[in-house]
Amino acid sequence: QVQLVESGGGLVQAGGSLRLSCAASGRTFNMGWFRQAPGKEREFVASIRWIRTTSYADSAKGRFTISRDNAKNTVYLQMNSLKPEDTAVYYCAAGRSSQFEYWGQGTLVTVSE
C-alpha cells in the first residue's frame, strides 16, 4: 500500500499561482492530479509517468505543469494564471502501472475573483 500526502493548496487571487506537492511512501510508475469542484464529478488534470511522459487535460494545457522527483517519490503541479473555475479539491493519485490505484486525501484550492 502506498500512502499519498498532498500539500500546497490555499486561497489565491485570479491570475496568481500555486504549487501543489504530493509525496508518496513508495515508488510508483504513474502519478497524477485530479480535481473535483463543488457539485461536479472528479476530473483528470495531469499525469506523469516514471520516465516523465506527461499528459494534460485541455483545461490545464499552457497553464499547469506537472513534474516529479523520482528520488523523493514526489509529484508537483505548478499552476499559473489561475482562474475562479480552477477552484476545487485537488487529489493526488498514483499507481504501480498506468492505472491509478492510490489516492490522497485532497487539498483545497480556492481562486477568488
C-alpha positions as CSV (number, residue, x, y, z in Angstrom):
1,Q,0.0,0.0,0.0
2,V,1.3,3.4,-1.0
3,Q,0.3,6.5,1.1
4,L,0.0,9.9,-0.6
5,V,0.3,13.2,1.2
6,E,-0.6,16.4,-0.6
7,S,0.3,19.9,0.3
8,G,0.3,23.4,-1.2
9,G,-3.4,24.2,-1.5
10,G,-4.8,27.5,-0.4
11,L,-6.5,30.8,-1.4
12,V,-5.2,32.8,-4.3
13,Q,-6.5,35.6,-6.5
14,A,-7.3,35.1,-10.1
15,G,-4.1,35.3,-12.2
16,G,-2.0,34.0,-9.3
17,S,0.0,30.8,-8.9
18,L,0.1,27.9,-6.6
19,R,2.3,24.8,-6.4
20,L,0.9,21.5,-5.2
21,S,3.1,18.7,-3.9
22,C,2.4,15.1,-3.3
23,A,4.8,12.8,-1.5
24,A,4.3,9.0,-1.9
25,S,5.5,6.5,0.6
26,G,6.9,4.2,-2.1
27,R,7.9,4.1,-5.7
28,T,5.1,4.5,-8.3
29,F,5.0,4.3,-12.1
30,N,2.3,6.8,-12.8
31,M,1.4,9.8,-10.7
32,G,-1.2,12.5,-11.4
33,W,-3.6,15.1,-10.3
34,F,-7.4,15.1,-10.4
35,R,-9.8,17.7,-9.1
36,Q,-13.4,17.9,-8.0
37,A,-15.3,21.2,-8.0
38,P,-18.4,21.6,-5.8
39,G,-21.3,19.8,-7.4
40,K,-19.2,18.3,-10.2
41,E,-17.6,15.0,-10.8
42,R,-13.9,14.4,-10.3
43,E,-11.9,15.1,-13.4
44,F,-8.4,14.5,-14.7
45,V,-5.9,17.3,-14.6
46,A,-2.5,16.0,-15.4
47,S,-0.3,12.9,-15.1
48,I,3.3,11.9,-15.4
49,R,5.0,8.6,-15.7
50,W,8.3,7.4,-14.2
51,I,10.0,8.2,-17.5
52,R,8.4,11.7,-17.2
53,T,6.0,11.3,-20.1
54,T,3.2,13.8,-19.4
55,S,-0.5,14.2,-20.2
56,Y,-2.7,17.2,-19.6
57,A,-6.4,18.0,-19.6
58,D,-7.3,20.7,-22.1
59,S,-8.2,23.0,-19.2
60,A,-4.6,22.6,-17.9
61,K,-2.6,22.9,-21.0
62,G,-0.4,26.0,-21.2
63,R,-1.1,27.0,-17.5
64,F,-0.2,23.9,-15.4
65,T,3.0,22.0,-15.4
66,I,3.4,18.6,-13.8
67,S,6.8,17.3,-12.7
68,R,8.2,14.6,-10.5
69,D,11.3,13.9,-8.4
70,N,11.7,10.1,-8.6
71,A,14.4,10.2,-5.8
72,K,11.8,11.7,-3.5
73,N,8.8,9.8,-4.8
74,T,7.1,13.2,-5.1
75,V,5.0,14.8,-7.8
76,Y,4.4,18.5,-8.2
77,L,1.7,20.6,-10.0
78,Q,2.7,24.2,-10.8
79,M,-0.5,26.1,-11.5
80,N,-0.2,29.5,-13.1
81,S,-2.7,32.0,-14.4
82,L,-5.3,30.5,-12.1
83,K,-9.0,31.2,-12.8
84,P,-12.0,31.1,-10.5
85,E,-13.1,27.9,-12.3
86,D,-10.0,26.2,-11.1
87,T,-11.5,26.2,-7.6
88,A,-11.7,22.6,-6.5
89,V,-10.3,20.0,-4.2
90,Y,-7.2,18.6,-5.9
91,Y,-6.4,15.0,-5.4
92,C,-3.1,13.3,-6.0
93,A,-3.2,9.8,-7.5
94,A,-0.6,7.1,-8.2
95,G,-0.3,3.7,-9.5
96,R,2.3,0.9,-10.0
97,S,1.1,0.7,-13.5
98,S,-0.7,3.1,-15.8
99,Q,-3.8,2.7,-13.6
100,F,-4.3,4.9,-10.6
101,E,-4.9,2.8,-7.6
102,Y,-3.8,5.1,-4.7
103,W,-5.4,8.4,-3.8
104,G,-4.6,11.2,-1.4
105,Q,-7.0,13.0,0.9
106,G,-7.1,16.1,-1.3
107,T,-6.1,19.7,-0.9
108,L,-8.4,22.6,-1.4
109,V,-7.6,25.3,-4.0
110,T,-9.7,28.4,-4.0
111,V,-9.3,31.1,-6.6
112,S,-11.0,34.4,-5.9
113,E,-12.1,37.0,-8.5
